[in-house]
């Protein structure tokens, strides 16, 4: 999932910033100017406060750091997470770190599977965590990954994807998901049918069929589908 902050969204604060193709220029003291694909902002590298920068603020030197992709900017020296993605430190300025994504699809699948199984948890914290992680953009991000991985010709990825889908399908008839999310789950079932036709691993095939059976059972009783 590609996300970037526009200038109108770069409000004063110390939260995470997710930027696309940023270039970082020195200004004065702890202040730097960041120009990204659709963002211009000033950033205090000690307090991590950021403010939109006008077009009148120009770089006066070459960038001290630039990266041809997405980075997260945060006060941290450790790996950080954003949704179902994880980012590793690649550059440090003062107390501010710049992080690039660690593209590990199996790690993402495990995070999605954990969140999906939390939906059924008897533990109240886990139940709330699962519903929070898969609300709104969370289910969109999760389904984007699952739709790519369910038929990727890697049996372990297919097994884990099928298990995650099965856990999500159990909630098709609940009020957990919006109509948009239900449409994504239906797309997941369609992708499962195609993957079943092409799968040769017996264990992956069994998991896929169980997941599809779960969807068909729940969908039959769900008038919203």
C-alpha atoms as an extended CHARMM CRD file, in Angstrom:
* protein
*
       225  EXT
         1         1  UNK       CA              0.0000000000        0.0000000000        0.0000000000  PROA      1               0.0000000000
         2         2  UNK       CA              1.4860000000        3.3190000000       -1.0370000000  PROA      2               0.0000000000
         3         3  UNK       CA              0.8580000000        6.2180000000        1.3410000000  PROA      3               0.0000000000
         4         4  UNK       CA              2.4350000000        9.6410000000        1.4610000000  PROA      4               0.0000000000
         5         5  UNK       CA              1.7370000000       12.8220000000        3.3660000000  PROA      5               0.0000000000
         6         6  UNK       CA              0.7650000000       15.8660000000        1.3190000000  PROA      6               0.0000000000
         7         7  UNK       CA              1.6210000000       19.3600000000        2.4960000000  PROA      7               0.0000000000
         8         8  UNK       CA             -1.9000000000       19.8840000000        3.7950000000  PROA      8               0.0000000000
         9         9  UNK       CA             -1.5500000000       16.8020000000        5.9820000000  PROA      9               0.0000000000
        10        10  UNK       CA              1.8620000000       17.6540000000        7.4350000000  PROA      10              0.0000000000
        11        11  UNK       CA              0.4780000000       19.3020000000       10.5570000000  PROA      11              0.0000000000
        12        12  UNK       CA              2.5620000000       20.3910000000       13.5220000000  PROA      12              0.0000000000
        13        13  UNK       CA              3.2680000000       17.3850000000       15.6970000000  PROA      13              0.0000000000
        14        14  UNK       CA              5.5460000000       14.5030000000       16.5210000000  PROA      14              0.0000000000
        15        15  UNK       CA              3.7180000000       11.5710000000       14.9580000000  PROA      15              0.0000000000
        16        16  UNK       CA              5.0430000000        9.3590000000       12.1990000000  PROA      16              0.0000000000
        17        17  UNK       CA              5.6180000000       10.8590000000        8.7800000000  PROA      17              0.0000000000
        18        18  UNK       CA              5.5080000000        8.5730000000        5.7580000000  PROA      18              0.0000000000
        19        19  UNK       CA              7.1900000000       10.3000000000        2.8130000000  PROA      19              0.0000000000
        20        20  UNK       CA              7.8120000000        9.3250000000       -0.8020000000  PROA      20              0.0000000000
        21        21  UNK       CA             11.2160000000       10.0330000000       -2.4390000000  PROA      21              0.0000000000
        22        22  UNK       CA             12.3650000000       12.5600000000        0.2030000000  PROA      22              0.0000000000
        23        23  UNK       CA             15.3680000000       14.8720000000       -0.1010000000  PROA      23              0.0000000000
        24        24  UNK       CA             16.6050000000       16.4550000000        3.1400000000  PROA      24              0.0000000000
        25        25  UNK       CA             18.4070000000       19.8150000000        3.1220000000  PROA      25              0.0000000000
        26        26  UNK       CA             20.0190000000       21.7680000000        6.0130000000  PROA      26              0.0000000000
        27        27  UNK       CA             18.3540000000       25.0380000000        7.0530000000  PROA      27              0.0000000000
        28        28  UNK       CA             19.6410000000       26.3720000000       10.3640000000  PROA      28              0.0000000000
        29        29  UNK       CA             20.4170000000       24.7880000000       13.6990000000  PROA      29              0.0000000000
        30        30  UNK       CA             18.2920000000       21.6730000000       14.1610000000  PROA      30              0.0000000000
        31        31  UNK       CA             15.9390000000       22.5930000000       11.3060000000  PROA      31              0.0000000000
        32        32  UNK       CA             15.9550000000       20.8060000000        7.9610000000  PROA      32              0.0000000000
        33        33  UNK       CA             13.8890000000       21.2270000000        4.8210000000  PROA      33              0.0000000000
        34        34  UNK       CA             12.3110000000       18.0860000000        3.4020000000  PROA      34              0.0000000000
        35        35  UNK       CA             11.0760000000       18.0190000000       -0.1840000000  PROA      35              0.0000000000
        36        36  UNK       CA              9.2580000000       14.8070000000       -1.0880000000  PROA      36              0.0000000000
        37        37  UNK       CA              7.1300000000       13.7990000000       -4.0680000000  PROA      37              0.0000000000
        38        38  UNK       CA              4.0950000000       15.8390000000       -2.9640000000  PROA      38              0.0000000000
        39        39  UNK       CA              5.3360000000       17.3910000000        0.2830000000  PROA      39              0.0000000000
        40        40  UNK       CA              7.4350000000       20.3280000000        1.4200000000  PROA      40              0.0000000000
        41        41  UNK       CA              7.9960000000       20.6730000000        5.1450000000  PROA      41              0.0000000000
        42        42  UNK       CA             10.4410000000       21.9060000000        7.7490000000  PROA      42              0.0000000000
        43        43  UNK       CA             11.4300000000       19.4880000000       10.4810000000  PROA      43              0.0000000000
        44        44  UNK       CA             13.1680000000       19.9600000000       13.8320000000  PROA      44              0.0000000000
        45        45  UNK       CA             15.4850000000       16.9480000000       14.1290000000  PROA      45              0.0000000000
        46        46  UNK       CA             15.5420000000       17.1930000000       17.9420000000  PROA      46              0.0000000000
        47        47  UNK       CA             11.8510000000       17.7140000000       18.7770000000  PROA      47              0.0000000000
        48        48  UNK       CA             10.5330000000       16.1020000000       15.5520000000  PROA      48              0.0000000000
        49        49  UNK       CA              8.0230000000       18.9440000000       15.1340000000  PROA      49              0.0000000000
        50        50  UNK       CA              7.1250000000       19.5230000000       11.4920000000  PROA      50              0.0000000000
        51        51  UNK       CA              5.4080000000       22.3470000000        9.6340000000  PROA      51              0.0000000000
        52        52  UNK       CA              4.3970000000       22.7970000000        5.9940000000  PROA      52              0.0000000000
        53        53  UNK       CA              7.0590000000       24.7670000000        4.0720000000  PROA      53              0.0000000000
        54        54  UNK       CA              6.1080000000       27.3550000000        1.4580000000  PROA      54              0.0000000000
        55        55  UNK       CA              7.5310000000       27.4590000000       -2.0530000000  PROA      55              0.0000000000
        56        56  UNK       CA              9.5880000000       30.4690000000       -0.9380000000  PROA      56              0.0000000000
        57        57  UNK       CA             11.7810000000       28.2130000000        1.2220000000  PROA      57              0.0000000000
        58        58  UNK       CA             14.5420000000       26.9840000000       -1.0980000000  PROA      58              0.0000000000
        59        59  UNK       CA             17.4880000000       24.6340000000       -0.5650000000  PROA      59              0.0000000000
        60        60  UNK       CA             20.8470000000       26.4000000000       -0.3490000000  PROA      60              0.0000000000
        61        61  UNK       CA             23.0280000000       23.3020000000       -0.6820000000  PROA      61              0.0000000000
        62        62  UNK       CA             23.0040000000       19.7290000000       -1.8850000000  PROA      62              0.0000000000
        63        63  UNK       CA             20.8050000000       17.3320000000        0.1000000000  PROA      63              0.0000000000
        64        64  UNK       CA             22.3960000000       15.7360000000        3.1410000000  PROA      64              0.0000000000
        65        65  UNK       CA             20.1800000000       12.6980000000        2.6610000000  PROA      65              0.0000000000
        66        66  UNK       CA             17.8450000000       11.4150000000       -0.0480000000  PROA      66              0.0000000000
        67        67  UNK       CA             16.1140000000        8.1300000000       -0.7440000000  PROA      67              0.0000000000
        68        68  UNK       CA             14.3800000000        6.9390000000       -3.9630000000  PROA      68              0.0000000000
        69        69  UNK       CA             11.4100000000        5.3240000000       -2.2490000000  PROA      69              0.0000000000
        70        70  UNK       CA              9.1780000000        5.5220000000        0.7830000000  PROA      70              0.0000000000
        71        71  UNK       CA             10.6130000000        6.3210000000        4.2060000000  PROA      71              0.0000000000
        72        72  UNK       CA              9.1220000000        6.7960000000        7.6370000000  PROA      72              0.0000000000
        73        73  UNK       CA             10.4460000000        9.6580000000        9.7590000000  PROA      73              0.0000000000
        74        74  UNK       CA             10.2470000000        9.1440000000       13.5380000000  PROA      74              0.0000000000
        75        75  UNK       CA             12.0220000000        9.6460000000       16.8560000000  PROA      75              0.0000000000
        76        76  UNK       CA             13.4570000000        6.1690000000       17.2040000000  PROA      76              0.0000000000
        77        77  UNK       CA             16.6890000000        4.2400000000       16.8570000000  PROA      77              0.0000000000
        78        78  UNK       CA             14.9690000000        0.8700000000       16.4320000000  PROA      78              0.0000000000
        79        79  UNK       CA             12.8710000000       -0.7810000000       13.7580000000  PROA      79              0.0000000000
        80        80  UNK       CA              9.3090000000        0.5060000000       13.6870000000  PROA      80              0.0000000000
        81        81  UNK       CA              6.0080000000       -0.7050000000       12.3120000000  PROA      81              0.0000000000
        82        82  UNK       CA              3.3070000000        0.9950000000       10.2480000000  PROA      82              0.0000000000
        83        83  UNK       CA              0.2160000000       -1.1150000000        9.6740000000  PROA      83              0.0000000000
        84        84  UNK       CA              1.4190000000       -4.5280000000        8.5370000000  PROA      84              0.0000000000
        85        85  UNK       CA              4.7240000000       -3.1170000000        7.3080000000  PROA      85              0.0000000000
        86        86  UNK       CA              8.0540000000       -2.8070000000        9.1450000000  PROA      86              0.0000000000
        87        87  UNK       CA             10.8190000000       -0.2490000000        8.5800000000  PROA      87              0.0000000000
        88        88  UNK       CA             14.5530000000       -0.3450000000        9.4150000000  PROA      88              0.0000000000
        89        89  UNK       CA             16.7450000000        2.6480000000       10.2520000000  PROA      89              0.0000000000
        90        90  UNK       CA             18.8700000000        3.8920000000        7.3290000000  PROA      90              0.0000000000
        91        91  UNK       CA             19.8290000000        7.4290000000        8.4360000000  PROA      91              0.0000000000
        92        92  UNK       CA             19.9280000000        9.3880000000       11.6820000000  PROA      92              0.0000000000
        93        93  UNK       CA             19.7610000000       13.1730000000       12.1640000000  PROA      93              0.0000000000
        94        94  UNK       CA             19.7740000000       14.2760000000       15.7870000000  PROA      94              0.0000000000
        95        95  UNK       CA             16.9460000000       12.3950000000       17.4950000000  PROA      95              0.0000000000
        96        96  UNK       CA             15.1920000000       11.7980000000       14.1840000000  PROA      96              0.0000000000
        97        97  UNK       CA             15.5090000000        8.5560000000       12.2790000000  PROA      97              0.0000000000
        98        98  UNK       CA             14.7260000000        7.8210000000        8.6320000000  PROA      98              0.0000000000
        99        99  UNK       CA             13.4880000000        4.2820000000        8.0140000000  PROA      99              0.0000000000
       100       100  UNK       CA             13.0180000000        2.2220000000        4.8510000000  PROA      100             0.0000000000
       101       101  UNK       CA             10.6970000000       -0.7240000000        4.4880000000  PROA      101             0.0000000000
       102       102  UNK       CA             11.9050000000       -4.2210000000        5.2460000000  PROA      102             0.0000000000
       103       103  UNK       CA             10.0990000000       -6.1250000000        2.4950000000  PROA      103             0.0000000000
       104       104  UNK       CA              9.4760000000       -9.5210000000        4.0800000000  PROA      104             0.0000000000
       105       105  UNK       CA              6.1410000000      -10.9100000000        2.8050000000  PROA      105             0.0000000000
       106       106  UNK       CA              6.1650000000      -13.8520000000        5.2240000000  PROA      106             0.0000000000
       107       107  UNK       CA              6.5050000000      -11.4700000000        8.1580000000  PROA      107             0.0000000000
       108       108  UNK       CA              3.5750000000       -9.4700000000        6.8090000000  PROA      108             0.0000000000
       109       109  UNK       CA              1.5270000000      -12.6430000000        6.4190000000  PROA      109             0.0000000000
       110       110  UNK       CA              2.2340000000      -13.6510000000       10.0070000000  PROA      110             0.0000000000
       111       111  UNK       CA              1.1310000000      -10.2170000000       11.2460000000  PROA      111             0.0000000000
       112       112  UNK       CA             -2.0770000000      -10.4230000000        9.2070000000  PROA      112             0.0000000000
       113       113  UNK       CA             -2.7820000000      -13.9610000000       10.3960000000  PROA      113             0.0000000000
       114       114  UNK       CA             -2.2480000000      -12.9050000000       14.0180000000  PROA      114             0.0000000000
       115       115  UNK       CA             -4.6280000000       -9.9530000000       13.5950000000  PROA      115             0.0000000000
       116       116  UNK       CA             -7.2190000000      -12.1460000000       11.8740000000  PROA      116             0.0000000000
       117       117  UNK       CA             -7.1320000000      -14.7930000000       14.6090000000  PROA      117             0.0000000000
       118       118  UNK       CA             -7.4020000000      -12.0470000000       17.2440000000  PROA      118             0.0000000000
       119       119  UNK       CA            -10.9030000000      -11.3100000000       15.9200000000  PROA      119             0.0000000000
       120       120  UNK       CA            -12.0670000000      -14.5400000000       17.5840000000  PROA      120             0.0000000000
       121       121  UNK       CA             -9.9500000000      -14.2630000000       20.7240000000  PROA      121             0.0000000000
       122       122  UNK       CA            -11.5010000000      -14.7050000000       24.1550000000  PROA      122             0.0000000000
       123       123  UNK       CA             -8.8700000000      -12.2820000000       25.4410000000  PROA      123             0.0000000000
       124       124  UNK       CA            -10.4490000000       -8.8220000000       25.4200000000  PROA      124             0.0000000000
       125       125  UNK       CA             -7.1910000000       -7.0280000000       24.6010000000  PROA      125             0.0000000000
       126       126  UNK       CA             -6.4540000000       -9.3310000000       21.6600000000  PROA      126             0.0000000000
       127       127  UNK       CA            -10.0720000000       -9.0440000000       20.4390000000  PROA      127             0.0000000000
       128       128  UNK       CA             -9.8910000000       -5.2520000000       20.4910000000  PROA      128             0.0000000000
       129       129  UNK       CA             -6.4510000000       -5.2650000000       18.8950000000  PROA      129             0.0000000000
       130       130  UNK       CA             -7.5910000000       -7.4900000000       16.0250000000  PROA      130             0.0000000000
       131       131  UNK       CA            -10.6200000000       -5.3520000000       15.2940000000  PROA      131             0.0000000000
       132       132  UNK       CA             -8.5210000000       -2.1670000000       15.4530000000  PROA      132             0.0000000000
       133       133  UNK       CA             -5.7890000000       -3.5140000000       13.1480000000  PROA      133             0.0000000000
       134       134  UNK       CA             -8.2940000000       -4.6920000000       10.5430000000  PROA      134             0.0000000000
       135       135  UNK       CA            -10.5510000000       -1.6510000000       10.6090000000  PROA      135             0.0000000000
       136       136  UNK       CA            -10.6060000000        0.8850000000        7.7750000000  PROA      136             0.0000000000
       137       137  UNK       CA             -7.3760000000        0.8520000000        5.7680000000  PROA      137             0.0000000000
       138       138  UNK       CA             -6.1200000000       -2.1400000000        7.7570000000  PROA      138             0.0000000000
       139       139  UNK       CA             -8.3720000000       -4.6230000000        5.9630000000  PROA      139             0.0000000000
       140       140  UNK       CA             -7.5230000000       -3.0160000000        2.6050000000  PROA      140             0.0000000000
       141       141  UNK       CA             -3.8030000000       -3.4230000000        3.2300000000  PROA      141             0.0000000000
       142       142  UNK       CA             -4.2690000000       -6.9680000000        4.5270000000  PROA      142             0.0000000000
       143       143  UNK       CA             -6.3350000000       -8.0430000000        1.5350000000  PROA      143             0.0000000000
       144       144  UNK       CA             -3.9030000000       -6.4830000000       -0.9480000000  PROA      144             0.0000000000
       145       145  UNK       CA             -1.1810000000       -8.6780000000        0.5060000000  PROA      145             0.0000000000
       146       146  UNK       CA             -3.3370000000      -11.7990000000        0.7710000000  PROA      146             0.0000000000
       147       147  UNK       CA             -4.6000000000      -11.4860000000       -2.8090000000  PROA      147             0.0000000000
       148       148  UNK       CA             -0.9850000000      -11.3960000000       -4.0050000000  PROA      148             0.0000000000
       149       149  UNK       CA              0.2860000000      -14.2170000000       -1.8150000000  PROA      149             0.0000000000
       150       150  UNK       CA             -2.4970000000      -16.8270000000       -1.9080000000  PROA      150             0.0000000000
       151       151  UNK       CA             -1.4290000000      -18.1720000000       -5.3120000000  PROA      151             0.0000000000
       152       152  UNK       CA              2.2560000000      -17.2170000000       -5.3440000000  PROA      152             0.0000000000
       153       153  UNK       CA              3.5970000000      -20.7760000000       -5.8720000000  PROA      153             0.0000000000
       154       154  UNK       CA              5.1830000000      -20.8030000000       -2.4080000000  PROA      154             0.0000000000
       155       155  UNK       CA              3.4010000000      -23.4840000000       -0.3950000000  PROA      155             0.0000000000
       156       156  UNK       CA              4.1750000000      -21.9590000000        3.0140000000  PROA      156             0.0000000000
       157       157  UNK       CA              2.9530000000      -18.5200000000        1.9100000000  PROA      157             0.0000000000
       158       158  UNK       CA             -0.1620000000      -20.0770000000        0.3930000000  PROA      158             0.0000000000
       159       159  UNK       CA             -0.8950000000      -22.0310000000        3.5720000000  PROA      159             0.0000000000
       160       160  UNK       CA             -0.5150000000      -18.9900000000        5.8030000000  PROA      160             0.0000000000
       161       161  UNK       CA             -2.5730000000      -16.8430000000        3.4140000000  PROA      161             0.0000000000
       162       162  UNK       CA             -5.3630000000      -19.4290000000        3.3450000000  PROA      162             0.0000000000
       163       163  UNK       CA             -5.4060000000      -19.6370000000        7.1390000000  PROA      163             0.0000000000
       164       164  UNK       CA             -5.6110000000      -15.8650000000        7.4290000000  PROA      164             0.0000000000
       165       165  UNK       CA             -8.4400000000      -15.7290000000        4.8750000000  PROA      165             0.0000000000
       166       166  UNK       CA            -10.2950000000      -18.4970000000        6.7200000000  PROA      166             0.0000000000
       167       167  UNK       CA            -10.1030000000      -16.5200000000        9.9610000000  PROA      167             0.0000000000
       168       168  UNK       CA            -11.3750000000      -13.4020000000        8.1810000000  PROA      168             0.0000000000
       169       169  UNK       CA            -14.1600000000      -15.3170000000        6.4210000000  PROA      169             0.0000000000
       170       170  UNK       CA            -15.5440000000      -16.4000000000        9.8040000000  PROA      170             0.0000000000
       171       171  UNK       CA            -16.6160000000      -12.7730000000       10.2820000000  PROA      171             0.0000000000
       172       172  UNK       CA            -18.3380000000      -12.2470000000        6.9440000000  PROA      172             0.0000000000
       173       173  UNK       CA            -21.7680000000      -12.2270000000        8.5970000000  PROA      173             0.0000000000
       174       174  UNK       CA            -20.7110000000      -10.0460000000       11.5110000000  PROA      174             0.0000000000
       175       175  UNK       CA            -20.7110000000       -6.2630000000       11.7640000000  PROA      175             0.0000000000
       176       176  UNK       CA            -16.8880000000       -6.2020000000       11.8420000000  PROA      176             0.0000000000
       177       177  UNK       CA            -16.4660000000       -5.1730000000        8.2210000000  PROA      177             0.0000000000
       178       178  UNK       CA            -17.8030000000       -2.4560000000        5.9600000000  PROA      178             0.0000000000
       179       179  UNK       CA            -19.4050000000       -3.1450000000        2.5960000000  PROA      179             0.0000000000
       180       180  UNK       CA            -16.0900000000       -2.2790000000        0.9470000000  PROA      180             0.0000000000
       181       181  UNK       CA            -14.2950000000       -4.8180000000        3.1520000000  PROA      181             0.0000000000
       182       182  UNK       CA            -16.8790000000       -7.4770000000        2.3110000000  PROA      182             0.0000000000
       183       183  UNK       CA            -16.2160000000       -6.8180000000       -1.3650000000  PROA      183             0.0000000000
       184       184  UNK       CA            -12.5090000000       -7.4120000000       -0.7560000000  PROA      184             0.0000000000
       185       185  UNK       CA            -13.2700000000      -10.6560000000        1.0680000000  PROA      185             0.0000000000
       186       186  UNK       CA            -15.4000000000      -11.7630000000       -1.8930000000  PROA      186             0.0000000000
       187       187  UNK       CA            -12.4300000000      -10.9980000000       -4.1320000000  PROA      187             0.0000000000
       188       188  UNK       CA            -10.3360000000      -13.1450000000       -1.8080000000  PROA      188             0.0000000000
       189       189  UNK       CA            -12.7320000000      -16.0570000000       -2.2950000000  PROA      189             0.0000000000
       190       190  UNK       CA            -12.5460000000      -15.6110000000       -6.0770000000  PROA      190             0.0000000000
       191       191  UNK       CA             -8.7400000000      -15.6150000000       -5.9250000000  PROA      191             0.0000000000
       192       192  UNK       CA             -8.8770000000      -18.7350000000       -3.7620000000  PROA      192             0.0000000000
       193       193  UNK       CA            -10.9150000000      -20.5920000000       -6.3840000000  PROA      193             0.0000000000
       194       194  UNK       CA             -8.3200000000      -19.7340000000       -9.0160000000  PROA      194             0.0000000000
       195       195  UNK       CA             -5.4420000000      -20.7000000000       -6.7210000000  PROA      195             0.0000000000
       196       196  UNK       CA             -7.0730000000      -24.0650000000       -5.9610000000  PROA      196             0.0000000000
       197       197  UNK       CA             -7.1060000000      -24.8940000000       -9.6770000000  PROA      197             0.0000000000
       198       198  UNK       CA             -3.3670000000      -24.2440000000       -9.9510000000  PROA      198             0.0000000000
       199       199  UNK       CA             -2.1220000000      -25.5850000000       -6.6030000000  PROA      199             0.0000000000
       200       200  UNK       CA             -0.2160000000      -28.8760000000       -6.4920000000  PROA      200             0.0000000000
       201       201  UNK       CA              0.9000000000      -28.9800000000       -2.8570000000  PROA      201             0.0000000000
       202       202  UNK       CA             -1.4900000000      -31.2050000000       -0.8960000000  PROA      202             0.0000000000
       203       203  UNK       CA             -1.2010000000      -29.2960000000        2.3930000000  PROA      203             0.0000000000
       204       204  UNK       CA             -1.7320000000      -25.9090000000        0.7430000000  PROA      204             0.0000000000
       205       205  UNK       CA             -4.6570000000      -27.2990000000       -1.2530000000  PROA      205             0.0000000000
       206       206  UNK       CA             -6.3310000000      -28.6000000000        1.9040000000  PROA      206             0.0000000000
       207       207  UNK       CA             -5.9870000000      -25.2340000000        3.6430000000  PROA      207             0.0000000000
       208       208  UNK       CA             -7.3240000000      -23.3990000000        0.6060000000  PROA      208             0.0000000000
       209       209  UNK       CA            -10.3660000000      -25.6490000000        0.3410000000  PROA      209             0.0000000000
       210       210  UNK       CA            -11.1170000000      -25.2160000000        4.0360000000  PROA      210             0.0000000000
       211       211  UNK       CA            -10.9130000000      -21.4500000000        3.6750000000  PROA      211             0.0000000000
       212       212  UNK       CA            -13.1630000000      -21.4180000000        0.6210000000  PROA      212             0.0000000000
       213       213  UNK       CA            -15.6500000000      -23.6690000000        2.3820000000  PROA      213             0.0000000000
       214       214  UNK       CA            -15.7050000000      -21.2300000000        5.2940000000  PROA      214             0.0000000000
       215       215  UNK       CA            -16.5000000000      -18.3540000000        2.9490000000  PROA      215             0.0000000000
       216       216  UNK       CA            -19.2390000000      -20.2130000000        1.1050000000  PROA      216             0.0000000000
       217       217  UNK       CA            -20.8890000000      -21.2470000000        4.3600000000  PROA      217             0.0000000000
       218       218  UNK       CA            -20.8360000000      -17.7270000000        5.7750000000  PROA      218             0.0000000000
       219       219  UNK       CA            -21.6970000000      -15.9610000000        2.5150000000  PROA      219             0.0000000000
       220       220  UNK       CA            -24.8320000000      -18.0560000000        2.0780000000  PROA      220             0.0000000000
       221       221  UNK       CA            -26.2640000000      -16.5470000000        5.2710000000  PROA      221             0.0000000000
       222       222  UNK       CA            -25.0020000000      -12.9920000000        4.6710000000  PROA      222             0.0000000000
       223       223  UNK       CA            -27.5010000000      -10.7650000000        2.8140000000  PROA      223             0.0000000000
       224       224  UNK       CA            -24.8550000000       -8.0450000000        2.3870000000  PROA      224             0.0000000000
       225       225  UNK       CA            -22.9390000000      -10.1830000000       -0.1340000000  PROA      225             0.0000000000
